[in-house]
Amino acid sequence: MKNHFESRHALGPEEVKEMNTSQLRNKFLIEDLFKEDSVRMTLSHYDRYIAGGVMPVTKSLTISNPENLKAGYFLERRELGIINVAGKGTVIADGIAYELEYKEALYIGQGTKEIVFSSIDSKQPAKFYLNSAPAHRSFPTRKVSRTDAEVVELGSASSSNHRIINKLIVNSILPTCQLQMGMTELKSGSVWNTMPAHVHDRRMEVYFYFEVPEDQSVCHFMGEPEETRHIWIQNEQAVISPNWSIHSGAGTTNYTFIWGMAGENLDYGDMDHCAITELR
């Protein structure tokens, strides 16, 4: 089994102001989340958040325990959120199997020792997108289907941001220590996400973009509201957003993205909004 683990240090706004395109991409963009029969994880030192991907094709895969975590096993001091973004698959957590369809989620609590991933059909393999955050206590493992989600409709076609927010792993659905995850689906003809933009100094965030057609792209905006930067993103790539940074995007077509965050609180509405006309 191939395992890839990368660690990225946190940077402040003054450092980011001086970065060129390649430097921004190297520090914040996660390009290769899915490789056949591979587990790939990137640790960000912003709130020690991990984003990763597992793609079992010819065999089952387990999450190894990265040396960097200095733990007895991966979830000894962590919790884990999973959303399947491809074919049907199965996750076995300490002997209990959970079958995940496309866009279904699974929360796995701290203290779970063995996690095994597999695809139902190797010709249509599952792709399990992972987010993990430090945890101080154990909560029950639970599957969250599309029908379990808390759904919010925002925006409008006139402002090109008509979108459906599916809150999947949030405290209104199930208890977690600090991890929150959900999925935003843009309607046809809409391209803007998270606009008006905001920051939340109490939490960092990672965006994972998918359902982006092969010949299309998304421009992700980051940085301080008065000093923005951008990163062009392709299908099934993720971007790390520091807690001092906005996180917004506009695509050349509509798309879907998964948001995941962790930090000081579980208040989804804890945001410091930025007026569109004040962005620079």
C-alpha angles and dihedrals in degrees: 000000000000117000125183124189124179130181123206124191122226121256132200128231094257091058093046092053089066097049126110124217096273093048092050092050093047093052102038112019120084104200108171109048098144127050124160112271091356141122113212125183136174121198116207117199088218096104088334090274121173125207120183151143137234121197113180112187113150098014145014118274133209130198109250121213108256114225089227092069094058089212134134090238136355099268097036089112101007144075125217137214123195131189120183111224101178140023125357114287145169131235118196113200113189091332099316115113123218120187114212124199123197111305095006120132138216129197116204118194130227114276097039105137107191127039121177125187126199140162123235092216121025089205089060102030125190121247112207113200110204135202123179134181135179113275133199099196141016125262125184120277110246139176117227116202126194090262091055093056125108102237125206125180116209141170130018141252090248091063093039093240107096102148145159118226115205111196104203112158102029133122093257088063104033139347119268134164097236109319119113127178137174144150131243120202119196118215121237110281093025122104110162121093129190094007124181083049124226144182128217111201091192094061141034123215143204124206122204114194122205141153085056109146116243094250095044136074145194125231109216118202123211140156133075114324091249094043109038129178131188139217124195110227133196131205117304096011128127135211129206116229119199117220091250093053134086115237116204138129147194124203135202084237136006117289143161130252137187118222122201129177144170138178141099103346146013096231104127091194095054096116135137103217125216121211111240092229091054096058114111 
